[in-house]
Amino acid sequence: MPPRQLALAALSMLELSPPDMVSCAAAAGFSHVGLRLLPATAEEPQHDMLGNSPLLQETLQRLQDTGLQVSDVEILRLKAELDVASYLPMLESAARLGAREVLVAGNDPDFARCVDSFARLCQLAAPLGLSMNIEPMPWTDIRNIGMAMRLLEQAGQDNAALLVDAIHFDRAGDRPAALATVPCQRLHYMQLCDAPAAKPDSIEQLLYQARAERMPPGHGGLALGELLLALPPDLPISLEVPMHSRAQLSAVERAKLLRSAAERVLQRTYGTALESARA
């Protein structure tokens, strides 16, 4: 099996502050961690991670103490009223934390304007050594792989990439064949999880499942093996698996469960692929 970088994504343990997220990932045996510097919704916890805040300083100290690295940070939204320059403090914090990847969502119905905002965001981030990863989500305006690739092509920026999330990929109706023409340089990391094979029949259920009730890799009905084999075998993986129904488990217990589940799926996927190649 190819060596694989595994990170614990922020959404998996959203109740934790960024420094506690670092400690949790380290205790569960991860080498990398994803951090949410800006909230995705008004309802979730808000953490002051901009500038020289005490929380950012504490997070830097935990990273130094544990030896963990930051794999990616979240979340920037491309909105109609967006002032791209307003995201500079977040990007500067990301660079201070040692991140190289930033997650971006497309929330602007005007595609041309969305492309322009994304291109300007890439240009703002490039001097900081950051890449912008557009994540298609079926309830946003960049809903699927096809739309995301059009955005990347029209933006024309070297530090722009596609972020594939297993549950969004499935719920948007995408198939592994859609990834065949994606250049490897446009893939910097992926998000892995599982979910029931049956798709939710309402947007409310879709959102709830994605934000609160995913399943550890290999515990659901998504075609994870096919997806993994359609992507580069050394692509870093971020485990994004919120599980509110398992809140009785500690954060470290849940993180260990996710890591071991992912390792089993990877072993099964690539072991089977290797056996097929020898047959």
Residue pairs with C-beta under 8 A, 6 or more apart in sequence:
1 266
1 267
1 270
1 271
2 233
2 234
2 270
3 234
4 234
4 236
4 237
4 266
5 31
5 32
5 71
5 189
5 236
5 237
6 30
6 31
6 32
6 236
6 237
6 238
6 239
6 259
6 262
6 263
7 25
7 30
7 31
7 32
7 33
7 34
7 71
7 72
7 189
7 236
7 237
7 238
7 239
8 21
8 24
8 25
8 28
8 30
8 32
8 33
8 34
8 238
8 239
8 255
8 258
8 259
9 34
9 72
9 191
9 238
9 239
9 240
9 241
10 18
10 21
10 34
10 35
10 36
10 74
11 36
11 40
11 74
11 211
11 240
11 241
11 242
12 239
12 240
12 241
12 242
12 243
12 254
12 255
12 258
13 21
13 24
13 251
13 254
13 255
14 36
14 44
14 45
14 242
15 45
15 251
16 24
16 251
17 45
17 47
17 55
18 35
18 36
18 37
18 47
18 49
18 55
18 56
18 59
19 55
19 58
19 59
19 61
19 62
20 251
21 33
21 35
22 33
22 35
22 59
22 62
22 63
22 66
22 68
23 62
23 66
24 251
24 252
24 255
25 32
25 33
25 66
25 68
25 255
26 33
26 62
26 66
26 67
26 68
27 252
27 255
28 252
28 255
28 256
28 258
28 259
29 256
29 259
30 68
30 255
30 259
31 68
31 69
32 68
32 69
32 70
32 71
32 236
32 238
33 68
33 69
33 70
33 71
34 70
34 71
34 72
34 73
34 74
34 238
34 240
35 49
35 59
35 70
35 72
35 73
35 74
35 97
35 99
36 47
36 73
36 74
36 75
37 47
37 49
37 50
37 73
37 74
37 90
37 93
37 94
38 74
38 75
38 76
38 90
39 45
39 46
39 75
40 74
40 75
47 55
48 54
48 55
48 56
49 55
49 56
49 59
49 90
49 93
50 56
50 89
50 90
50 92
50 93
51 89
51 93
56 93
56 96
56 97
59 97
60 96
60 97
62 68
63 69
63 70
63 97
63 98
69 98
70 94
70 97
70 98
70 99
71 99
71 101
71 189
71 236
71 238
72 99
72 100
72 101
72 102
72 103
72 133
72 189
72 238
73 90
73 93
73 94
73 97
73 99
73 101
73 102
73 103
74 102
74 103
75 103
75 104
75 105
76 87
76 90
76 102
76 103
76 104
76 105
76 121
76 132
77 104
77 105
77 106
77 107
78 104
78 105
78 106
78 107
78 108
78 114
78 117
78 118
78 121
78 142
79 107
79 108
80 108
80 109
80 110
80 113
82 108
82 117
84 117
84 120
84 121
84 124
85 124
87 121
87 124
88 124
91 102
91 124
91 125
91 128
91 130
92 128
94 102
94 128
94 130
95 128
95 129
95 130
99 130
100 129
100 130
100 131
100 188
101 130
101 131
101 133
101 161
101 188
101 189
102 125
102 130
102 131
102 132
102 133
103 133
103 135
103 163
104 118
104 121
104 132
104 133
104 134
104 135
105 134
105 135
105 137
105 140
105 142
106 114
106 118
106 134
106 136
106 140
106 141
106 142
106 147
106 148
106 151
107 140
107 141
108 114
108 117
108 141
109 141
111 141
111 147
111 150
111 151
114 141
114 142
114 151
115 151
115 154
115 155
118 132
118 134
118 151
118 155
118 157
118 160
119 155
119 156
119 157
121 132
122 131
122 132
122 155
122 157
122 158
122 159
122 160
123 157
125 131
125 132
125 159
126 157
126 158
126 159
130 159
131 159
131 160
131 161
131 188
132 157
132 159
132 160
132 161
133 161
133 162
133 163
133 188
133 189
134 142
134 148
134 151
134 152
134 160
134 161
134 162
134 163
135 142
135 148
135 163
135 165
135 168
135 191
136 142
136 143
136 144
136 145
136 147
136 148
136 162
136 165
136 168
136 169
136 172
136 174
137 143
137 165
137 168
137 172
137 210
138 144
138 168
138 171
138 172
138 206
139 203
139 206
139 207
142 148
142 151
143 172
144 172
144 173
144 174
144 178
145 162
145 164
145 169
145 172
145 174
145 178
145 179
145 182
146 178
148 162
149 162
149 182
149 186
152 160
152 161
152 162
152 186
160 186
161 185
161 186
161 187
161 188
162 182
162 186
162 187
163 188
163 189
163 190
163 191
164 179
164 187
164 190
164 191
164 227
164 231
165 190
165 191
165 193
165 240
166 190
166 191
166 192
166 193
166 194
166 195
166 217
166 222
166 224
166 227
167 193
167 194
167 195
167 209
167 210
167 214
167 222
168 210
169 227
170 195
170 199
170 222
170 223
171 199
171 200
171 206
171 210
176 223
176 226
176 227
176 229
176 230
177 230
179 230
179 231
180 230
184 232
187 231
187 232
187 235
188 235
188 236
189 235
189 236
189 237
189 238
190 231
190 235
190 236
190 237
190 238
191 237
191 238
191 239
191 240
192 217
192 224
192 237
192 238
192 239
192 240
192 262
192 265
193 214
193 215
193 216
193 217
193 222
193 239
193 240
193 241
194 214
194 215
194 216
194 217
194 218
194 219
194 220
194 221
194 222
194 224
194 241
195 209
195 214
195 215
195 220
195 221
195 222
196 215
196 220
196 221
197 220
197 221
197 222
198 221
199 206
200 206
200 208
200 209
211 242
212 242
212 244
213 242
213 243
213 244
213 245
214 220
214 240
214 241
214 242
214 243
215 241
215 243
216 241
216 243
216 257
216 258
216 261
216 262
217 224
217 239
217 241
217 258
217 261
217 262
217 264
217 265
218 224
218 261
218 264
218 265
218 268
219 261
224 265
224 269
225 265
225 268
225 269
225 272
228 265
228 266
228 269
228 270
229 269
229 273
233 270
237 262
239 258
239 259
239 262
241 258
243 254
246 254
246 257
249 257
